């Protein structure tokens, strides 16, 4: 129970830090509420998509690669997942660290 609570707290903190980074990286003096809402919705969609969809796919891939007894194949699969989620996070305007964090949660 305590471990579950700390993971959820980490997810919330990482999401908040990612939002603060994306908001402050615009370099403008004005902040529009519509930008903040779109930013929060994109982060929420990313988190829900990762936790709902990828939580079923990624562990199966990692378990399959791990059952081959080839450690280098397992490392490449894990790095592929990490870099893949980091790339997706970067493309939708979220911090790359957020994608890597969620990859570590899934693995």
KAHUBEL-V151277 format. One record per backbone hydrogen bond with DSSP energy under -1.0 kcal/mol. CO is the residue of the C=O (numbers start at 0). NH is the residue of the N-H. If there is no record, write none. Layout:
# KAHUBEL-V151277
CO/NH + CO/NH
This chain:
# KAHUBEL-V151277
0/4 + 1/5 + 2/6 + 3/7 + 4/8 + 5/9 + 6/10 + 7/11 + 8/12 + 9/13 + 10/14 + 11/15 + 12/16 + 13/17 + 14/18 + 15/19 + 16/20 + 17/21 + 18/22 + 19/23 + 20/24 + 31/35 + 32/36 + 33/37 + 34/38 + 35/39 + 36/40 + 37/41 + 38/42 + 39/43 + 40/44 + 41/45 + 42/46 + 43/47 + 44/48 + 45/49 + 46/50 + 47/51 + 48/52 + 48/53 + 52/55 + 53/57 + 56/60 + 57/61 + 58/62 + 59/63 + 60/64 + 61/65 + 62/66 + 65/68 + 69/73 + 70/74 + 71/75 + 72/76 + 73/77 + 74/78 + 75/79 + 76/80 + 77/81 + 78/82 + 79/83 + 80/84 + 81/85 + 82/86 + 83/87 + 84/88 + 85/89 + 86/90 + 87/91 + 88/93 + 89/92 + 94/98 + 95/99 + 96/100 + 97/101 + 98/102 + 99/103 + 100/104 + 101/105 + 102/106
